[in-house]
Amino acid sequence: MNERKPREENIFNIQSRVENLLWAVSGDYELDIPANLKAWEKSPYIALYEAVRQGSFRKYFDADRYQDFFAKKVYQGMIPSVLEALGNLCIDSAVWKKAVKERPGVENLRRKAFADTLEKDDLRLTHTDWGYLEMCYLQKALWGENFQGRTARILDRICSIEDADSVEEICCCLEEVYREAYEKGLAQNFKGLDREIKPADEDMKEYTDKEKAREEEKAAKDEAPVNLFSGHVDPQDNGKQEKPRASMIFLDRESSDRMEEYIVQSYGESCIPSRMQRELQNQVCTDTHKDCRIHITRGILHGHGKDSGRGEYVKKVREENLRVLKSTQLITRQNIQTLANTLKRALLTRSEKEILSSEYGKIQVNKLWNLGRTQNRKLFQREIQREDTDFAVEILIDASGSQQGRQSQVALQGYILSEALSIAGIPHRVTGFCTLGAYTVLTMFRDFEEDREMNRRIFEFYGSANNRDGLAVRTAAAGLDQRKEENKILVVLSDGRPNDIMAGSQSPGYTLPGAKKTEKEPYCLDFALRDTAGEIRRLRNRRIAVLGVFAGEEEDLSAEKKIFGKDFAYIRDLSNFANVVGRYLKKQIVGLV
């Protein structure tokens, strides 16, 4: 097959080809799963084998039962994108032999897809532990490569279900692999918070017929089911729908009622007094964000959060982020110095003396002829000098689960910005944000008046949960409003995909399964884009400059443009970070009066 990026006229043909294969393998001609065009761009083999794997899974196993299990584990705090990646390995192990027995050509397709994945997805496969595990799985399948220690144990466990005949075997394997490969004890408790997590088979039994019936009732009412194989709703039309549907994960009443306790355990205790938090919520949680909650923390490592598993994970992420810093030390230092020099020169330009005509000051002889002849009283000359450090900057970083694959790069960008601002003497704050249930969590890595050494806390940045960008922007603006500086700048590092799909009973726009449906739209897709863009527009109308720094996939650039307009920076290469961002910040500093 020839590799080529699908043009507009080929998209329908690709979609049809993949769908026909999916239908033929599954035997279910009512399946509506869009073709993975991004995978096709990398290699048609990858996209076609993905269709074979999905079709085989639905033919030989109870996919609905698997999604029930997946939902329950997400409720308990497992990270959807990690669960998805590891789940794909378990599913592949369970179905590939069955698919080959029925269609011998699948074995060759699988080998070609695995080889192309290793060649074209090297960055993704080497960036995280679970990516590395996938790489090892592919190498073992292709060449029988042997591994040692923990990796070998995990791969052996995955391969042990090649002859599985029930979805429960896949679920048990996935849970064991997740806890071993990702982080033992991570978010051990969710539903009830104070009980021991049961083995997977008991968990499956506890997922009662009543809950299952409630989900079926929801589907019957045409509420779009969540795509549980993705950490984010993918804002793409599948070629058949006029408009993408909004999907969400519903939390039960108990989980929703005790969400605050879970938030504290997982992200750290609040770092502001309760009264201030209530006042802030009353100020920003209105309109679209009515009934939302705000939780501001210094992070799980700097409070009294009780989730030791999450704390260990954050330490592990910090080590990885610092390793990336060390490996890019030269280019990072160059970026910091270049950006700092740009900022200092911009401030110097603002501090230059300006000569104005005035009604007092030093008399201008050449204007004395106005006396008695005109109404012009500005016969004097006066020098003024603006305050060169009259700025405050807020750096707001999207810390949702979609950032997991690039969290080291995002942390590095935030660090470069913070270091340069520190050198230039500009007060600034750096905050990460994500959303879980009704709570938007803002993790403050450094505050305005803190020392430069606090900048290294940015390397505790990691991605989890979802992101309610409009509310995060509104909250950051409320913080800037409290600053005495006349000129304020908000810098947002995001992937252009605001999305809040996990709904609790307190969440705006959501209802519990079986409850009366609200008129408000779920916070995702175009609705979320419009809300975030509206918040940005309102800030600019209040003379708060806003710059978007795009930290996402190229396919989401159009969404970023809708949010930030012309004032956003797309960083293709870290070596050019200071030049691109510096150009925007210089324009804002020199242009603000």
QUIRAPE-V837770 format. One record per residue. SS is DSSP state (H for helix, E for strand, - for the rest). PHI is phi in degrees with one decimal (999 if undefined). Layout:
SS	PHI
SS	PHI
This chain:
-	999
-	-86.2
-	-81.8
-	-160.9
-	-72.3
-	-64.3
-	-83.5
H	-54.4
H	-71.7
H	-96.5
H	-59.6
H	-63.2
H	-64.0
H	-64.7
H	-56.9
H	-64.6
H	-63.3
H	-68.0
H	-62.5
H	-60.7
H	-67.0
H	-60.3
H	-65.7
H	-64.0
H	-71.7
H	-79.8
-	77.0
-	-114.0
-	-88.1
-	-105.8
-	-62.7
-	-126.0
-	-118.9
-	-65.0
-	-65.8
-	-84.6
H	-65.2
H	-64.5
H	-67.2
H	-61.8
H	-61.4
H	-72.5
-	-169.7
H	-58.2
H	-59.8
H	-62.8
H	-65.7
H	-68.7
H	-69.1
H	-60.2
H	-63.9
H	-62.2
H	-64.5
H	-64.5
H	-64.4
H	-64.1
H	-60.6
H	-73.1
H	-79.2
H	-98.4
-	-134.7
-	-86.0
H	-65.6
H	-65.1
H	-63.1
H	-63.9
H	-66.3
H	-59.5
H	-61.2
H	-58.4
H	-60.8
H	-63.8
H	-71.9
H	-65.1
H	-57.5
-	-80.2
-	110.4
-	-68.2
-	-79.2
H	-55.8
H	-66.2
H	-72.1
H	-60.8
H	-62.8
H	-61.2
H	-71.8
H	-62.4
H	-61.3
H	-66.9
H	-64.6
H	-64.5
H	-60.1
H	-60.9
H	-78.4
H	-110.9
H	-65.5
H	-65.4
H	-63.8
H	-66.0
H	-67.1
H	-60.9
H	-83.4
-	-135.7
-	-55.5
H	-65.7
H	-63.0
H	-61.8
H	-68.8
H	-61.6
H	-63.5
H	-63.7
H	-66.6
H	-64.8
H	-66.2
H	-64.1
H	-67.7
H	-63.1
H	-61.8
H	-77.8
H	-100.6
-	-114.8
H	-58.5
H	-63.1
H	-65.1
H	-73.7
H	-107.4
H	-90.3
-	-128.5
H	-61.7
H	-73.8
H	-66.7
H	-61.4
H	-63.7
H	-61.9
H	-59.5
H	-64.4
H	-62.1
H	-65.7
H	-64.6
H	-66.1
H	-68.9
H	-79.8
H	-122.6
-	65.7
-	-63.7
-	-100.7
-	-129.1
-	-119.8
H	60.9
H	-59.5
H	-60.7
H	-62.3
H	-61.8
H	-66.7
H	-63.3
H	-61.9
H	-65.9
H	-64.4
H	-70.6
-	-69.7
-	-103.6
-	-61.5
-	-107.9
-	-61.7
-	-124.1
-	-140.6
H	-68.7
H	-61.8
H	-63.8
H	-65.4
H	-64.8
H	-61.9
H	-62.4
H	-61.3
H	-64.6
H	-63.2
H	-65.7
H	-58.2
H	-68.8
H	-82.4
H	-86.3
-	-97.0
-	-167.2
-	-63.5
-	82.2
-	-65.6
-	46.5
-	-60.4
-	-120.1
-	-139.5
-	-73.8
-	100.7
-	64.3
-	-109.1
-	-105.5
-	-75.1
-	-71.7
-	-88.9
-	-57.5
H	-59.1
H	-67.1
H	-70.7
H	-58.4
H	-64.1
H	-66.9
H	-71.1
-	-76.0
-	-73.6
H	-62.3
H	-62.9
H	-66.1
H	-63.9
H	-63.5
H	-64.8
H	-66.2
H	-67.2
H	-64.1
H	-62.9
H	-65.5
H	-63.8
-	-85.2
-	66.3
-	-83.4
-	-64.2
E	-70.9
-	-68.5
-	-80.9
-	-76.2
-	-93.5
-	-143.8
-	-70.3
-	-130.4
-	-69.7
-	-89.0
-	-78.0
-	-131.9
-	-81.7
-	-88.0
-	94.2
-	-116.6
-	-90.6
-	-69.9
-	-144.7
-	-59.2
-	-94.2
-	-84.7
-	-124.6
E	-153.0
E	-105.7
E	-94.7
-	-94.2
-	-76.7
H	-61.7
H	-64.1
H	-61.6
H	-67.8
H	-65.7
-	-105.6
H	-60.2
H	-59.3
H	-63.1
H	-66.9
H	-61.1
H	-63.2
H	-64.1
H	-92.2
H	-120.5
-	107.0
-	-72.8
E	-65.2
-	-104.4
-	-123.9
-	-59.5
H	-57.5
H	-63.3
H	-64.5
H	-65.7
H	-63.9
H	-63.3
H	-64.9
H	-61.4
H	-62.7
H	-77.8
H	-103.7
-	-88.3
-	-130.2
H	54.7
H	-57.2
H	-101.9
-	-60.7
-	74.3
-	-75.1
E	-128.7
E	-115.0
E	-131.8
E	-105.5
E	-139.6
-	-93.0
-	108.9
H	-65.0
H	-85.6
H	-127.2
-	-138.4
-	-122.2
-	-60.9
-	-101.1
-	-85.4
H	-63.7
H	-62.4
H	-65.7
H	-61.2
H	-64.9
H	-64.6
H	-62.5
H	-62.1
H	-65.6
H	-63.6
H	-58.8
H	-60.9
H	-66.9
H	-62.3
H	-69.6
H	-65.0
H	-65.4
H	-59.0
H	-64.8
H	-72.5
-	-117.1
H	-57.5
H	-65.4
H	-66.9
H	-66.3
H	-61.3
H	-63.8
H	-62.2
H	-61.3
H	-66.2
H	-62.3
H	-67.0
H	-62.3
H	-63.4
H	-62.2
H	-65.4
H	-65.2
H	-66.3
H	-65.2
H	-66.3
H	-63.8
H	-60.9
H	-67.7
H	-87.1
-	-64.7
-	-67.7
E	-121.7
E	-100.4
E	-126.2
E	-77.0
E	-147.5
-	-87.7
-	-149.7
-	124.6
E	-89.3
E	-65.6
-	-105.9
H	-58.9
H	-70.2
H	-110.8
H	-66.5
H	-62.7
H	-69.4
-	-59.4
-	73.1
-	-111.9
-	-133.5
-	-90.0
-	-70.1
-	-105.1
-	-85.9
-	-103.8
E	-119.2
E	-122.7
E	-136.2
E	-98.2
E	-125.6
-	-139.1
-	-78.1
-	-71.5
-	-78.8
-	-113.7
-	-82.6
E	-137.5
E	-134.8
E	-125.0
E	-111.4
E	-105.6
E	-112.9
E	-116.3
E	-65.4
-	-112.9
-	-81.4
H	-62.1
H	-67.4
H	-91.1
H	-58.6
H	-72.0
H	-136.9
H	-64.9
H	-66.9
H	-66.0
H	-66.0
H	-61.0
H	-64.2
H	-63.7
H	-62.6
H	-66.0
H	-60.1
H	-59.9
H	-65.1
H	-62.8
H	-64.3
H	-64.9
H	-63.8
H	-63.3
H	-78.0
-	76.0
-	-98.9
E	-60.0
E	-155.9
E	-128.7
E	-122.9
E	-136.1
E	-101.0
E	-139.0
E	-151.0
E	-133.1
E	-135.0
-	61.6
-	-82.9
E	-99.4
E	-97.3
E	-97.1
E	-113.0
E	-96.6
E	-88.0
E	-80.3
E	-151.8
-	-102.9
-	-53.1
-	-94.5
-	-79.8
-	-69.9
H	-61.1
H	-61.1
H	-70.9
H	-59.6
H	-69.0
H	-66.3
H	-60.5
H	-75.9
H	-85.3
-	-63.2
-	-151.8
-	-99.0
-	-160.1
-	61.0
E	-116.5
E	-148.5
-	-104.3
H	-59.7
H	-59.2
H	-69.2
H	-63.0
H	-63.4
H	-62.8
H	-68.9
H	-61.8
H	-64.6
H	-63.1
H	-68.5
H	-64.6
H	-61.4
-	-81.4
-	-80.9
-	-79.7
-	-62.6
-	-75.0
E	-108.9
E	-133.1
E	-130.7
E	-111.4
E	-111.2
E	-113.6
E	-97.3
E	-146.7
-	-102.1
-	71.6
-	-130.7
-	-61.5
E	-162.5
-	-127.8
-	-104.4
E	-93.7
E	-108.8
-	-107.2
-	-64.9
-	-90.4
-	-72.6
-	-70.9
-	80.2
-	-127.3
-	-133.4
-	-68.2
-	-53.5
-	91.0
-	-84.1
-	-65.2
-	-74.5
-	-79.6
-	-84.7
-	-73.9
-	-83.8
-	-63.2
-	-86.4
-	-165.2
H	53.5
H	-62.6
H	-61.6
H	-67.3
H	-61.5
H	-63.8
H	-64.1
H	-64.9
H	-61.7
H	-64.0
H	-64.2
H	-62.5
H	-62.6
H	-65.8
H	-64.7
H	-65.1
H	-65.6
-	-92.5
-	68.0
E	-97.8
E	-71.8
E	-127.7
E	-122.5
E	-97.6
E	-110.5
E	-76.4
-	-125.9
-	-153.3
-	-84.9
H	-58.8
H	-66.1
H	-98.0
H	-59.3
H	-63.6
H	-67.0
H	-61.2
H	-66.0
H	-62.5
H	-77.9
H	-105.5
-	65.7
-	-82.9
-	-93.8
E	-145.0
E	-113.6
E	-107.2
-	-96.0
-	-84.3
-	-138.6
H	-58.1
H	-62.5
H	-103.7
H	-58.1
H	-63.2
H	-67.2
H	-68.6
H	-68.5
H	-60.0
H	-62.8
H	-69.2
H	-65.7
H	-61.3
H	-61.0
H	-69.2
H	-68.3
H	-69.7
H	-80.4
-	-73.5
-	-118.1
